[in-house]
Amino acid sequence: MSLPPIRVLTLSKLTGTKDWRLSLAHDRDVHLLIWVTRGQGRMLLNGTRRGVGTHNAILVPAGTLFSLELGRQGMGLAAQIPAGTQVRLPEGPRQLRVRDAPSIGELTSLFETAQREDSSGRELSQDALDAHIALMSVWLRRQIARPEHLPTPMNAAARLSARFCQRVTQFHATGISMAEHAEALNVTPTHLTRACKAATGRTAADLLTERVLYAARIALSETDVAIQDIARHLGFGSAAYFTRFIQAHTSKTPTVLRKSASR
């Protein structure tokens, strides 16, 4: 089976001008490499909340729960890299705050060249993009080897939050409650909630809710699957319960959200 194509997009094209596509906690089935070129904000990555600024390189492996909020002034580029690629990428999620001008210029040039290749429509463009992503990976691995980019040790709350986030990506569509996740992690719901709040600024229930909401909004905006089938797939007991959930978090019904997305 052939892999999906590599894409190199601006952040605005990645989101389709819909902020929730990045701001809600979610995971993707592709690796994502983001290069922030302007603005500052915050993100969720590896179970912790972090500040984000200009010239931050962010690697989000496929299946990793994350979110990113840069605000209206934020700008950047993103490479979507299919899982299963032959390109050797660094293991695990990473955030690199790049300070030296040569490294900034090198990655900016790699991204801009890859973006032009992606939009050119020329023959063998995916072969060329493979080569560009391989060079980006070399850049990443060189940066990670630098002393200033050694990862900060995680405290107990962050480690528990990261484990919970891994479970959310796996089981968000099963209807498993936050309390059931806590039991599987051998902690009380109160302890899990406090740990997630300390590490991410969101409660465990908030993270689970956001992941389900993201899946629901994607299904409503990108498919024509019947609403009752979406509800069933995401573990809701009924379409009515699903509708109340959507209204509570968006102030719109599923039908209205779907119609607005189609426009």
MOVENLIN-V951314 format. One line per field, one symbol per residue. ss: DSSP state (H for helix, E for strand, C for the rest). burial: # if it has 9 or more other ideal C-beta (glycine too) atoms within 8 Angstrom, else .. A space follows every 10 residues. Layout:
ss=???
burial=???
This chain:
ss=CCCCCCEEEE HHHHHCCCCH HHHCCECCCE EEEEEEEECC EEEEECCEEE EECCCEEEEE CCCCCEEEEC CCCCEEEEEE EECCCCCCCC CCCEEEECCC HHHHHHHHHH HHHHHHHHHH CCCCHHHHHH HHHHHHHHHH HHHHCCHHHC CCCCCHHHHH HHHHHHHHHH HHHHCCCHHH HHHHCCCCHH HHHHHHHHHH CCCHHHHHHH HHHHHHHHHH HHCCCCHHHH HHHCCCCCHH HHHHHHHHHH CCCHHHHHHH HHC
burial=.....#.### #..##..... ##.#####.# #######.## #.######## .##.###### ##.####### ...####### ###.#.#.## ..####.#.. ..##.###.# #####.##.. ....#..### .######.## #.##....#. ...#..#### #########. .##....#.. ##..#.#.#. ########## .#.#.##### ########## #.....#..# #.####..#. ###.###..# .#.#..##.. #..
